[in-house]
Amino acid sequence: GVKIGHVGLFRFDLSQKFCELDNIVRGETGSPWIMQEACQALIDLCQGELKQEDVYLRVFSNNPKALKLYENLGMKEIQRSPLRKIEENGVIKWVDVIKAPYEEIERYFITYKLDRDVTE
């Protein structure tokens, strides 16, 4: 009954042979490396049985634990998208900054791609 975490797939496309790891959430502490092992198992399934050539994921730039985890998995940063914080009715949203060259950026959305040299 202990919640240790969750990882899933998103933007899964068999014809284009890519998928995105998504919804990676760490649960209760006490099981070091469990999320790395879970992510690696899902990557292995995607590349092996499901024959996906490319595996991606996206993460907020201000999440150092997640960034370290993904780099340990062999993920490499390929894109950084600036985000703007918007508060509406007590709800915080982060939206893409489009054509605002002088805006101060608090956070980015980083896209990672699995480095094939690491997995082969």
N, CA, C and O atoms as CSV, one atom per row, in Angstrom:
chain,resi,resn,atom,element,x,y,z
A,1,GLY,N,N,0.779,-1.195,0.000
A,1,GLY,CA,C,0.000,0.000,0.000
A,1,GLY,C,C,0.833,1.278,0.000
A,1,GLY,O,O,0.277,2.369,0.130
A,2,VAL,N,N,2.165,1.168,-0.144
A,2,VAL,CA,C,3.013,2.358,-0.164
A,2,VAL,C,C,3.097,2.884,-1.586
A,2,VAL,O,O,3.394,2.135,-2.517
A,3,LYS,N,N,2.836,4.168,-1.752
A,3,LYS,CA,C,2.911,4.788,-3.079
A,3,LYS,C,C,4.355,5.180,-3.334
A,3,LYS,O,O,4.881,6.089,-2.693
A,4,ILE,N,N,5.002,4.483,-4.284
A,4,ILE,CA,C,6.425,4.742,-4.545
A,4,ILE,C,C,6.651,5.627,-5.759
A,4,ILE,O,O,7.737,6.185,-5.916
A,5,GLY,N,N,5.650,5.769,-6.621
A,5,GLY,CA,C,5.811,6.644,-7.770
A,5,GLY,C,C,4.982,6.195,-8.954
A,5,GLY,O,O,4.244,5.212,-8.890
A,6,HIS,N,N,5.123,6.944,-10.038
A,6,HIS,CA,C,4.368,6.664,-11.258
A,6,HIS,C,C,5.172,7.147,-12.458
A,6,HIS,O,O,5.838,8.180,-12.390
A,7,VAL,N,N,5.109,6.407,-13.544
A,7,VAL,CA,C,5.669,6.837,-14.829
A,7,VAL,C,C,4.778,6.260,-15.925
A,7,VAL,O,O,4.330,5.117,-15.834
A,8,GLY,N,N,4.526,7.054,-16.955
A,8,GLY,CA,C,3.657,6.607,-18.032
A,8,GLY,C,C,4.182,7.045,-19.385
A,8,GLY,O,O,5.264,7.623,-19.494
A,9,LEU,N,N,3.393,6.758,-20.417
A,9,LEU,CA,C,3.732,7.139,-21.782
A,9,LEU,C,C,2.717,8.147,-22.305
A,9,LEU,O,O,1.536,8.105,-21.961
A,10,PHE,N,N,3.211,9.057,-23.148
A,10,PHE,CA,C,2.390,10.095,-23.748
A,10,PHE,C,C,2.924,10.339,-25.148
A,10,PHE,O,O,4.094,10.071,-25.418
A,11,ARG,N,N,2.085,10.842,-26.038
A,11,ARG,CA,C,2.490,11.097,-27.425
A,11,ARG,C,C,3.174,9.875,-28.022
A,11,ARG,O,O,4.254,9.966,-28.606
A,12,PHE,N,N,2.534,8.758,-27.864
A,12,PHE,CA,C,3.053,7.487,-28.354
A,12,PHE,C,C,2.614,7.327,-29.807
A,12,PHE,O,O,1.420,7.383,-30.100
A,13,ASP,N,N,3.566,7.128,-30.720
A,13,ASP,CA,C,3.239,7.047,-32.144
A,13,ASP,C,C,3.983,5.868,-32.772
A,13,ASP,O,O,5.178,5.958,-33.056
A,14,LEU,N,N,3.270,4.768,-32.984
A,14,LEU,CA,C,3.893,3.567,-33.559
A,14,LEU,C,C,4.425,3.814,-34.961
A,14,LEU,O,O,5.493,3.311,-35.309
A,15,SER,N,N,3.693,4.586,-35.781
A,15,SER,CA,C,4.117,4.783,-37.166
A,15,SER,C,C,5.381,5.642,-37.263
A,15,SER,O,O,6.232,5.386,-38.114
A,16,GLN,N,N,5.515,6.658,-36.403
A,16,GLN,CA,C,6.695,7.519,-36.413
A,16,GLN,C,C,7.804,6.993,-35.496
A,16,GLN,O,O,8.912,7.529,-35.478
A,17,LYS,N,N,7.497,5.952,-34.747
A,17,LYS,CA,C,8.445,5.255,-33.862
A,17,LYS,C,C,9.039,6.168,-32.794
A,17,LYS,O,O,10.254,6.214,-32.600
A,18,PHE,N,N,8.153,6.897,-32.103
A,18,PHE,CA,C,8.615,7.679,-30.960
A,18,PHE,C,C,7.550,7.677,-29.873
A,18,PHE,O,O,6.371,7.424,-30.122
A,19,CYS,N,N,8.009,7.966,-28.658
A,19,CYS,CA,C,7.098,8.113,-27.533
A,19,CYS,C,C,7.720,9.069,-26.531
A,19,CYS,O,O,8.897,9.419,-26.629
A,20,GLU,N,N,6.919,9.483,-25.573
A,20,GLU,CA,C,7.390,10.406,-24.544
A,20,GLU,C,C,7.088,9.819,-23.178
A,20,GLU,O,O,5.955,9.425,-22.902
A,21,LEU,N,N,8.100,9.758,-22.321
A,21,LEU,CA,C,7.858,9.410,-20.927
A,21,LEU,C,C,7.154,10.598,-20.307
A,21,LEU,O,O,7.506,11.747,-20.576
A,22,ASP,N,N,6.154,10.323,-19.471
A,22,ASP,CA,C,5.354,11.413,-18.940
A,22,ASP,C,C,4.831,11.051,-17.559
A,22,ASP,O,O,4.834,9.888,-17.156
A,23,ASN,N,N,4.384,12.076,-16.848
A,23,ASN,CA,C,3.755,11.885,-15.554
A,23,ASN,C,C,4.670,11.154,-14.584
A,23,ASN,O,O,4.230,10.270,-13.848
A,24,ILE,N,N,5.934,11.525,-14.587
A,24,ILE,CA,C,6.908,10.889,-13.707
A,24,ILE,C,C,6.804,11.571,-12.349
A,24,ILE,O,O,7.155,12.740,-12.197
A,25,VAL,N,N,6.318,10.825,-11.373
A,25,VAL,CA,C,6.056,11.369,-10.053
A,25,VAL,C,C,6.663,10.444,-9.011
A,25,VAL,O,O,6.407,9.240,-9.001
A,26,ARG,N,N,7.460,11.022,-8.147
A,26,ARG,CA,C,8.074,10.269,-7.047
A,26,ARG,C,C,7.094,10.213,-5.897
A,26,ARG,O,O,6.513,11.234,-5.527
A,27,GLY,N,N,6.901,9.035,-5.325
A,27,GLY,CA,C,6.016,8.873,-4.179
A,27,GLY,C,C,6.781,9.048,-2.882
A,27,GLY,O,O,7.614,9.945,-2.754
A,28,GLU,N,N,6.495,8.200,-1.938
A,28,GLU,CA,C,7.134,8.274,-0.629
A,28,GLU,C,C,8.605,7.884,-0.720
A,28,GLU,O,O,9.001,7.091,-1.574
A,29,THR,N,N,9.398,8.452,0.170
A,29,THR,CA,C,10.823,8.148,0.191
A,29,THR,C,C,11.054,6.766,0.795
A,29,THR,O,O,10.150,6.169,1.381
A,30,GLY,N,N,12.276,6.271,0.641
A,30,GLY,CA,C,12.620,4.994,1.239
A,30,GLY,C,C,13.077,3.958,0.236
A,30,GLY,O,O,13.571,2.901,0.630
A,31,SER,N,N,12.927,4.227,-1.047
A,31,SER,CA,C,13.358,3.292,-2.084
A,31,SER,C,C,14.256,4.027,-3.073
A,31,SER,O,O,13.813,4.409,-4.156
A,32,PRO,N,N,15.531,4.225,-2.695
A,32,PRO,CA,C,16.419,4.952,-3.615
A,32,PRO,C,C,16.520,4.230,-4.959
A,32,PRO,O,O,16.526,3.001,-5.020
A,33,TRP,N,N,16.598,5.005,-6.012
A,33,TRP,CA,C,16.766,4.528,-7.388
A,33,TRP,C,C,15.514,3.889,-7.984
A,33,TRP,O,O,15.545,3.462,-9.138
A,34,ILE,N,N,14.413,3.811,-7.236
A,34,ILE,CA,C,13.235,3.117,-7.766
A,34,ILE,C,C,12.688,3.798,-9.019
A,34,ILE,O,O,12.268,3.113,-9.952
A,35,MET,N,N,12.684,5.137,-9.058
A,35,MET,CA,C,12.147,5.818,-10.232
A,35,MET,C,C,13.087,5.678,-11.424
A,35,MET,O,O,12.632,5.586,-12.564
A,36,GLN,N,N,14.390,5.662,-11.172
A,36,GLN,CA,C,15.328,5.434,-12.275
A,36,GLN,C,C,15.119,4.039,-12.854
A,36,GLN,O,O,15.120,3.867,-14.073
A,37,GLU,N,N,14.942,3.050,-11.997
A,37,GLU,CA,C,14.712,1.683,-12.464
A,37,GLU,C,C,13.382,1.565,-13.196
A,37,GLU,O,O,13.293,0.867,-14.206
A,38,ALA,N,N,12.340,2.244,-12.698
A,38,ALA,CA,C,11.034,2.204,-13.358
A,38,ALA,C,C,11.100,2.859,-14.740
A,38,ALA,O,O,10.571,2.326,-15.716
A,39,CYS,N,N,11.756,4.023,-14.809
A,39,CYS,CA,C,11.905,4.709,-16.100
A,39,CYS,C,C,12.715,3.852,-17.074
A,39,CYS,O,O,12.368,3.746,-18.250
A,40,GLN,N,N,13.789,3.246,-16.584
A,40,GLN,CA,C,14.629,2.418,-17.451
A,40,GLN,C,C,13.855,1.210,-17.955
A,40,GLN,O,O,13.998,0.830,-19.118
A,41,ALA,N,N,13.036,0.599,-17.099
A,41,ALA,CA,C,12.222,-0.546,-17.525
A,41,ALA,C,C,11.248,-0.136,-18.628
A,41,ALA,O,O,11.041,-0.888,-19.581
A,42,LEU,N,N,10.648,1.052,-18.507
A,42,LEU,CA,C,9.717,1.525,-19.529
A,42,LEU,C,C,10.455,1.868,-20.829
A,42,LEU,O,O,9.954,1.593,-21.919
A,43,ILE,N,N,11.632,2.463,-20.712
A,43,ILE,CA,C,12.460,2.741,-21.894
A,43,ILE,C,C,12.822,1.435,-22.598
A,43,ILE,O,O,12.731,1.344,-23.823
A,44,ASP,N,N,13.228,0.432,-21.835
A,44,ASP,CA,C,13.588,-0.877,-22.411
A,44,ASP,C,C,12.399,-1.498,-23.141
A,44,ASP,O,O,12.561,-2.065,-24.222
A,45,LEU,N,N,11.214,-1.394,-22.560
A,45,LEU,CA,C,10.003,-1.916,-23.199
A,45,LEU,C,C,9.733,-1.170,-24.505
A,45,LEU,O,O,9.434,-1.784,-25.529
A,46,CYS,N,N,9.843,0.160,-24.460
A,46,CYS,CA,C,9.580,0.978,-25.654
A,46,CYS,C,C,10.546,0.643,-26.782
A,46,CYS,O,O,10.134,0.479,-27.930
A,47,GLN,N,N,11.825,0.540,-26.456
A,47,GLN,CA,C,12.824,0.275,-27.488
A,47,GLN,C,C,12.813,-1.181,-27.932
A,47,GLN,O,O,13.070,-1.475,-29.099
A,48,GLY,N,N,12.522,-2.078,-27.026
A,48,GLY,CA,C,12.548,-3.497,-27.348
A,48,GLY,C,C,11.264,-3.974,-27.996
A,48,GLY,O,O,11.143,-3.986,-29.221
A,49,GLU,N,N,10.322,-4.361,-27.186
A,49,GLU,CA,C,9.069,-4.946,-27.659
A,49,GLU,C,C,8.254,-4.004,-28.538
A,49,GLU,O,O,7.650,-4.444,-29.517
A,50,LEU,N,N,8.228,-2.712,-28.204
A,50,LEU,CA,C,7.410,-1.752,-28.950
A,50,LEU,C,C,8.156,-1.101,-30.115
A,50,LEU,O,O,7.552,-0.383,-30.912
A,51,LYS,N,N,9.456,-1.345,-30.218
A,51,LYS,CA,C,10.291,-0.905,-31.340
A,51,LYS,C,C,10.252,0.606,-31.597
A,51,LYS,O,O,10.217,1.047,-32.746
A,52,GLN,N,N,10.259,1.380,-30.533
A,52,GLN,CA,C,10.297,2.837,-30.653
A,52,GLN,C,C,11.748,3.282,-30.816
A,52,GLN,O,O,12.602,2.903,-30.014
A,53,GLU,N,N,12.034,4.073,-31.831
A,53,GLU,CA,C,13.398,4.522,-32.095
A,53,GLU,C,C,13.799,5.699,-31.215
A,53,GLU,O,O,14.963,5.819,-30.831
A,54,ASP,N,N,12.851,6.562,-30.896
A,54,ASP,CA,C,13.160,7.759,-30.124
A,54,ASP,C,C,12.270,7.850,-28.885
A,54,ASP,O,O,11.065,7.607,-28.942
A,55,VAL,N,N,12.893,8.206,-27.775
A,55,VAL,CA,C,12.175,8.386,-26.511
A,55,VAL,C,C,12.469,9.801,-26.014
A,55,VAL,O,O,13.629,10.192,-25.887
A,56,TYR,N,N,11.419,10.558,-25.736
A,56,TYR,CA,C,11.522,11.937,-25.293
A,56,TYR,C,C,10.914,12.084,-23.899
A,56,TYR,O,O,10.246,11.178,-23.401
A,57,LEU,N,N,11.153,13.227,-23.285
A,57,LEU,CA,C,10.416,13.648,-22.099
A,57,LEU,C,C,10.579,15.141,-21.940
A,57,LEU,O,O,11.518,15.735,-22.469
A,58,ARG,N,N,9.650,15.749,-21.202
A,58,ARG,CA,C,9.714,17.187,-20.952
A,58,ARG,C,C,9.602,17.424,-19.447
A,58,ARG,O,O,8.889,16.711,-18.741
A,59,VAL,N,N,10.320,18.441,-18.976
A,59,VAL,CA,C,10.392,18.704,-17.536
A,59,VAL,C,C,10.626,20.192,-17.304
A,59,VAL,O,O,11.229,20.870,-18.136
A,60,PHE,N,N,10.148,20.691,-16.176
A,60,PHE,CA,C,10.429,22.070,-15.805
A,60,PHE,C,C,11.900,22.208,-15.416
A,60,PHE,O,O,12.477,21.311,-14.801
A,61,SER,N,N,12.493,23.333,-15.778
A,61,SER,CA,C,13.917,23.582,-15.545
A,61,SER,C,C,14.276,23.740,-14.076
A,61,SER,O,O,15.444,23.592,-13.716
A,62,ASN,N,N,13.319,24.032,-13.232
A,62,ASN,CA,C,13.616,24.254,-11.816
A,62,ASN,C,C,13.358,23.002,-10.965
A,62,ASN,O,O,12.929,23.100,-9.815
A,63,ASN,N,N,13.622,21.843,-11.541
A,63,ASN,CA,C,13.437,20.572,-10.854
A,63,ASN,C,C,14.759,19.799,-10.908
A,63,ASN,O,O,14.881,18.853,-11.687
A,64,PRO,N,N,15.759,20.186,-10.087
A,64,PRO,CA,C,17.097,19.605,-10.197
A,64,PRO,C,C,17.159,18.087,-9.984
A,64,PRO,O,O,17.969,17.411,-10.619
A,65,LYS,N,N,16.315,17.547,-9.101
A,65,LYS,CA,C,16.325,16.090,-8.890
A,65,LYS,C,C,15.891,15.358,-10.155
A,65,LYS,O,O,16.483,14.346,-10.527
A,66,ALA,N,N,14.856,15.872,-10.814
A,66,ALA,CA,C,14.386,15.249,-12.046
A,66,ALA,C,C,15.428,15.379,-13.155
A,66,ALA,O,O,15.664,14.427,-13.899
A,67,LEU,N,N,16.051,16.548,-13.271
A,67,LEU,CA,C,17.073,16.754,-14.297
A,67,LEU,C,C,18.213,15.753,-14.128
A,67,LEU,O,O,18.697,15.189,-15.109
A,68,LYS,N,N,18.637,15.535,-12.900
A,68,LYS,CA,C,19.716,14.577,-12.629
A,68,LYS,C,C,19.275,13.156,-12.987
A,68,LYS,O,O,20.039,12.400,-13.588
A,69,LEU,N,N,18.058,12.797,-12.622
A,69,LEU,CA,C,17.526,11.474,-12.952
A,69,LEU,C,C,17.551,11.239,-14.454
A,69,LEU,O,O,18.004,10.190,-14.913
A,70,TYR,N,N,17.068,12.209,-15.221
A,70,TYR,CA,C,16.971,12.031,-16.670
A,70,TYR,C,C,18.349,11.980,-17.322
A,70,TYR,O,O,18.563,11.229,-18.274
A,71,GLU,N,N,19.269,12.770,-16.816
A,71,GLU,CA,C,20.632,12.702,-17.348
A,71,GLU,C,C,21.270,11.363,-17.009
A,71,GLU,O,O,22.030,10.826,-17.816
A,72,ASN,N,N,20.980,10.808,-15.828
A,72,ASN,CA,C,21.480,9.474,-15.461
A,72,ASN,C,C,20.911,8.384,-16.366
A,72,ASN,O,O,21.536,7.340,-16.552
A,73,LEU,N,N,19.737,8.624,-16.923
A,73,LEU,CA,C,19.120,7.672,-17.852
A,73,LEU,C,C,19.694,7.780,-19.263
A,73,LEU,O,O,19.388,6.953,-20.123
A,74,GLY,N,N,20.534,8.807,-19.506
A,74,GLY,CA,C,21.113,8.995,-20.833
A,74,GLY,C,C,20.336,9.969,-21.692
A,74,GLY,O,O,20.516,10.002,-22.909
A,75,MET,N,N,19.470,10.768,-21.073
A,75,MET,CA,C,18.707,11.759,-21.818
A,75,MET,C,C,19.583,12.996,-22.032
A,75,MET,O,O,20.374,13.370,-21.165
A,76,LYS,N,N,19.429,13.622,-23.197
A,76,LYS,CA,C,20.168,14.832,-23.545
A,76,LYS,C,C,19.180,15.944,-23.879
A,76,LYS,O,O,18.190,15.722,-24.577
A,77,GLU,N,N,19.462,17.142,-23.372
A,77,GLU,CA,C,18.601,18.286,-23.656
A,77,GLU,C,C,18.673,18.636,-25.137
A,77,GLU,O,O,19.760,18.747,-25.705
A,78,ILE,N,N,17.494,18.812,-25.766
A,78,ILE,CA,C,17.458,19.196,-27.184
A,78,ILE,C,C,16.699,20.498,-27.413
A,78,ILE,O,O,16.810,21.103,-28.480
A,79,GLN,N,N,15.922,20.935,-26.410
A,79,GLN,CA,C,15.152,22.166,-26.602
A,79,GLN,C,C,14.825,22.763,-25.245
A,79,GLN,O,O,14.644,22.049,-24.258
A,80,ARG,N,N,14.754,24.093,-25.215
A,80,ARG,CA,C,14.398,24.822,-24.001
A,80,ARG,C,C,13.380,25.881,-24.399
A,80,ARG,O,O,13.681,26.774,-25.190
A,81,SER,N,N,12.166,25.779,-23.846
A,81,SER,CA,C,11.085,26.705,-24.179
A,81,SER,C,C,10.784,27.601,-22.979
A,81,SER,O,O,10.479,27.094,-21.900
A,82,PRO,N,N,10.863,28.930,-23.147
A,82,PRO,CA,C,10.576,29.833,-22.031
A,82,PRO,C,C,9.090,29.819,-21.681
A,82,PRO,O,O,8.228,29.696,-22.551
A,83,LEU,N,N,8.816,29.950,-20.381
A,83,LEU,CA,C,7.440,29.940,-19.890
A,83,LEU,C,C,7.142,31.210,-19.105
A,83,LEU,O,O,8.023,31.788,-18.468
A,84,ARG,N,N,5.895,31.628,-19.162
A,84,ARG,CA,C,5.409,32.795,-18.422
A,84,ARG,C,C,4.427,32.300,-17.372
A,84,ARG,O,O,3.586,31.444,-17.648
A,85,LYS,N,N,4.541,32.846,-16.166
A,85,LYS,CA,C,3.638,32.499,-15.072
A,85,LYS,C,C,2.392,33.373,-15.147
A,85,LYS,O,O,2.489,34.599,-15.205
A,86,ILE,N,N,1.226,32.742,-15.146
A,86,ILE,CA,C,-0.044,33.463,-15.170
A,86,ILE,C,C,-0.894,32.951,-14.011
A,86,ILE,O,O,-1.070,31.745,-13.841
A,87,GLU,N,N,-1.416,33.883,-13.220
A,87,GLU,CA,C,-2.314,33.526,-12.118
A,87,GLU,C,C,-3.718,33.994,-12.457
A,87,GLU,O,O,-3.944,35.177,-12.713
A,88,GLU,N,N,-4.667,33.052,-12.456
A,88,GLU,CA,C,-6.071,33.370,-12.744
A,88,GLU,C,C,-6.948,32.693,-11.706
A,88,GLU,O,O,-6.925,31.469,-11.574
A,89,ASN,N,N,-7.711,33.470,-10.977
A,89,ASN,CA,C,-8.642,32.934,-9.977
A,89,ASN,C,C,-7.965,31.981,-8.996
A,89,ASN,O,O,-8.523,30.942,-8.641
A,90,GLY,N,N,-6.768,32.340,-8.568
A,90,GLY,CA,C,-6.048,31.524,-7.602
A,90,GLY,C,C,-5.343,30.319,-8.177
A,90,GLY,O,O,-4.763,29.533,-7.428
A,91,VAL,N,N,-5.376,30.149,-9.497
A,91,VAL,CA,C,-4.732,29.021,-10.165
A,91,VAL,C,C,-3.503,29.530,-10.921
A,91,VAL,O,O,-3.579,30.515,-11.654
A,92,ILE,N,N,-2.372,28.848,-10.735
A,92,ILE,CA,C,-1.136,29.218,-11.441
A,92,ILE,C,C,-0.989,28.343,-12.674
A,92,ILE,O,O,-1.096,27.119,-12.598
A,93,LYS,N,N,-0.741,28.985,-13.813
A,93,LYS,CA,C,-0.487,28.282,-15.075
A,93,LYS,C,C,0.856,28.742,-15.606
A,93,LYS,O,O,1.265,29.882,-15.383
A,94,TRP,N,N,1.536,27.855,-16.306
A,94,TRP,CA,C,2.782,28.199,-17.005
A,94,TRP,C,C,2.516,28.025,-18.485
A,94,TRP,O,O,2.214,26.919,-18.936
A,95,VAL,N,N,2.624,29.107,-19.251
A,95,VAL,CA,C,2.328,29.066,-20.682
A,95,VAL,C,C,3.568,29.479,-21.476
A,95,VAL,O,O,4.413,30.229,-20.987
A,96,ASP,N,N,3.659,28.977,-22.700
A,96,ASP,CA,C,4.779,29.321,-23.577
A,96,ASP,C,C,4.843,30.818,-23.821
A,96,ASP,O,O,3.820,31.473,-24.020
A,97,VAL,N,N,6.051,31.348,-23.804
A,97,VAL,CA,C,6.278,32.749,-24.141
A,97,VAL,C,C,6.493,32.806,-25.645
A,97,VAL,O,O,7.400,32.168,-26.178
A,98,ILE,N,N,5.666,33.561,-26.310
A,98,ILE,CA,C,5.761,33.671,-27.762
A,98,ILE,C,C,6.055,35.117,-28.119
A,98,ILE,O,O,5.288,36.023,-27.791
A,99,LYS,N,N,7.175,35.319,-28.793
A,99,LYS,CA,C,7.552,36.648,-29.296
A,99,LYS,C,C,7.553,37.720,-28.204
A,99,LYS,O,O,6.935,38.774,-28.361
A,100,ALA,N,N,8.242,37.449,-27.109
A,100,ALA,CA,C,8.396,38.448,-26.049
A,100,ALA,C,C,9.879,38.493,-25.690
A,100,ALA,O,O,10.281,37.974,-24.649
A,101,PRO,N,N,10.697,39.114,-26.553
A,101,PRO,CA,C,12.148,39.022,-26.404
A,101,PRO,C,C,12.721,39.675,-25.155
A,101,PRO,O,O,13.853,39.372,-24.780
A,102,TYR,N,N,11.981,40.559,-24.500
A,102,TYR,CA,C,12.540,41.281,-23.353
A,102,TYR,C,C,11.906,40.869,-22.036
A,102,TYR,O,O,12.126,41.518,-21.014
A,103,GLU,N,N,11.134,39.816,-22.048
A,103,GLU,CA,C,10.474,39.358,-20.838
A,103,GLU,C,C,11.439,38.567,-19.963
A,103,GLU,O,O,12.223,37.761,-20.463
A,104,GLU,N,N,11.376,38.802,-18.656
A,104,GLU,CA,C,12.197,38.034,-17.726
A,104,GLU,C,C,11.571,36.649,-17.551
A,104,GLU,O,O,10.372,36.528,-17.299
A,105,ILE,N,N,12.387,35.619,-17.687
A,105,ILE,CA,C,11.898,34.246,-17.648
A,105,ILE,C,C,12.249,33.611,-16.313
A,105,ILE,O,O,13.407,33.634,-15.897
A,106,GLU,N,N,11.241,33.036,-15.632
A,106,GLU,CA,C,11.459,32.353,-14.361
A,106,GLU,C,C,11.713,30.861,-14.545
A,106,GLU,O,O,12.407,30.243,-13.737
A,107,ARG,N,N,11.165,30.295,-15.580
A,107,ARG,CA,C,11.159,28.846,-15.737
A,107,ARG,C,C,11.135,28.487,-17.220
A,107,ARG,O,O,10.587,29.216,-18.047
A,108,TYR,N,N,11.738,27.356,-17.529
A,108,TYR,CA,C,11.725,26.828,-18.899
A,108,TYR,C,C,11.116,25.440,-18.882
A,108,TYR,O,O,11.099,24.762,-17.855
A,109,PHE,N,N,10.622,25.034,-20.025
A,109,PHE,CA,C,10.212,23.655,-20.238
A,109,PHE,C,C,11.330,23.034,-21.066
A,109,PHE,O,O,11.575,23.463,-22.194
A,110,ILE,N,N,12.000,22.039,-20.526
A,110,ILE,CA,C,13.129,21.418,-21.212
A,110,ILE,C,C,12.656,20.124,-21.859
A,110,ILE,O,O,12.003,19.303,-21.214
A,111,THR,N,N,12.987,19.943,-23.137
A,111,THR,CA,C,12.707,18.696,-23.827
A,111,THR,C,C,14.000,17.905,-23.901
A,111,THR,O,O,15.036,18.414,-24.329
A,112,TYR,N,N,13.923,16.657,-23.479
A,112,TYR,CA,C,15.054,15.729,-23.536
A,112,TYR,C,C,14.764,14.643,-24.559
A,112,TYR,O,O,13.611,14.301,-24.820
A,113,LYS,N,N,15.829,14.113,-25.129
A,113,LYS,CA,C,15.740,12.970,-26.030
A,113,LYS,C,C,16.773,11.958,-25.574
A,113,LYS,O,O,17.896,12.322,-25.228
A,114,LEU,N,N,16.396,10.690,-25.572
A,114,LEU,CA,C,17.308,9.644,-25.168
A,114,LEU,C,C,18.471,9.584,-26.137
A,114,LEU,O,O,18.271,9.488,-27.348
A,115,ASP,N,N,19.682,9.639,-25.613
A,115,ASP,CA,C,20.894,9.559,-26.426
A,115,ASP,C,C,21.105,8.112,-26.844
A,115,ASP,O,O,21.375,7.255,-26.002
A,116,ARG,N,N,20.987,7.838,-28.117
A,116,ARG,CA,C,21.084,6.455,-28.618
A,116,ARG,C,C,22.436,5.841,-28.336
A,116,ARG,O,O,22.526,4.624,-28.170
A,117,ASP,N,N,23.519,6.655,-28.273
A,117,ASP,CA,C,24.849,6.121,-27.991
A,117,ASP,C,C,24.920,5.503,-26.606
A,117,ASP,O,O,25.698,4.576,-26.381
A,118,VAL,N,N,24.124,6.002,-25.683
A,118,VAL,CA,C,24.113,5.488,-24.311
A,118,VAL,C,C,23.404,4.144,-24.241
A,118,VAL,O,O,23.795,3.283,-23.453
A,119,THR,N,N,22.357,3.948,-25.059
A,119,THR,CA,C,21.544,2.744,-24.959
A,119,THR,C,C,21.997,1.621,-25.879
A,119,THR,O,O,21.531,0.491,-25.736
A,120,GLU,N,N,22.878,1.897,-26.804
A,120,GLU,CA,C,23.289,0.845,-27.756
A,120,GLU,C,C,24.575,0.170,-27.331
A,120,GLU,O,O,25.055,-0.732,-28.017
